[in-house]
Amino acid sequence: MRVAMIGTGYVGLVSGACFADFGHVVTCVDKDASKIERLKKGEIPIYEPGLDDLVAQNVNAGRLNFTTEAKDAIAEADAVFIAVGTPSRRGDGHADLSYVYAAAEEIAQLMDGFTVVVTKSTVPVGTGDEVEAIISKAKPNADFAVVSNPEFLREGAAIKDFKIPDRVVVGTDSERAREVMRELYRPLFLNETPILFTSRRTSELIKYAANAFLAVKITFINEMADLCEAVGANVQEVSRGIGLDGRIGRKFLNAGPGYGGSCFPKDTLALTRTANEAGSPVRIVDTVVEVNAARKKAMAAKVIKAMGGDVKGKTIGVLGLAFKPNTDDMRDAPSLDIVPALIEAGAKVVAYDPEGMHEAQKLMSGLDYAEDAYGAIEGADAMVIITEWDQFRALDLDRVKTLLKSDVVVDLRNIYAPEDMAKRGFEYTSVGRPTVG
């Protein structure tokens, strides 16, 4: 089948490359000429493990193309995916749908014959109705169907999530559109992937409900971590104890500095706004949004307390800036709250992240950057772990002890064992576990 992917951001580029790898002919369209030129040269604008090879393989096979000209791509397509950004609007927190609606206008003018228009972007309930109205108004008597097909891609594992998903959700009442979507995802039938067909509005809500539920799990275990610290319990053991219950599950029960990234902060906020406008508030999610925002700010105070209550004139080596490992995404990363607060308190911060430093430089000032983890902590009064990159999990702790001016380690991801750190002579603070040393 022929596919046009409008938008070459994270979702559009990963989805386009994976559809091409399924054997479809995909054209990715973007108005950013410099981005398209980079993609044509094989330069991937985002960091996602394996994506550069996947793109190169399918470009060489002639199944994946990049262009700024949407005309032919849309006219020839069996399905046109809208995969543009839907950032939070300033002021009210609603999803900004201007890019989605602009894409709908363009598709209406250029499509030829029966076309399935698919919203891959995360959009509030009812957006598909508006996209349908825009196309119908722009091109009366057009032969098309609007489908909701939300993405469930984890940054750092996006290719696997696309090719071996837990499920595929398709929202449409059109049988013709269902057949097109079945054909697009036919390679997944071999893995017996559940494909859930729903109404369009239900599909749109599933995406928000899934992300909100995961955000609730993260926030819940973070609050349990605070309680563990207050009563002398161990949050990792609590997580295991409740996670082994099949009704709860073990995933997303790792205590830390709060969630960030491109999805959870934006989607929880958008869901609360939609729910309030519908007169059916989701009070649990309202609270999660507030608690998570406060938690990220509180982590700087945790670091300062671990360093004796005063960091003025002290040097702090920070390991990890991206919101999670295996990505360079800095959107709503906890580091964006923690690092500036430490600098404001008078500390000198030297940071290292394997992929996130370039983006971090656009968002934060007043800190220095190191070439590796050991360079960040050399001569520092404390080492602070914010992102759990694999390379931080097996640091040479003898070398760390030699490099640090003081033996203070603050581990906001609980990647080291307190007993081991105490034996090595560190003053070790983690999340939801007793401080040792």
MOTA-V869513 format. One record per helix or strand of 2 or more residues. SS is the DSSP state (H for helix, E for strand). FROM is the first residue (numbers start at 1). LEN is the number of residues. If there is no record, write none. Layout:
# MOTA-V869513
[[SS	FROM	LEN] [SS	FROM	LEN]]
This chain:
# MOTA-V869513
[[E	2	5] [H	10	12] [E	25	5] [H	33	8] [H	51	10] [E	64	4] [H	70	6] [E	79	4] [H	98	13] [E	115	5] [H	127	12] [E	144	5] [H	158	6] [E	167	5] [H	175	10] [H	186	6] [E	194	5] [H	200	32] [H	235	9] [H	264	14] [H	283	24] [E	315	5] [H	335	10] [E	348	5] [H	357	7] [E	368	2] [H	373	5] [E	382	4] [H	390	3] [H	397	7] [E	408	4] [H	418	6] [E	427	3]]
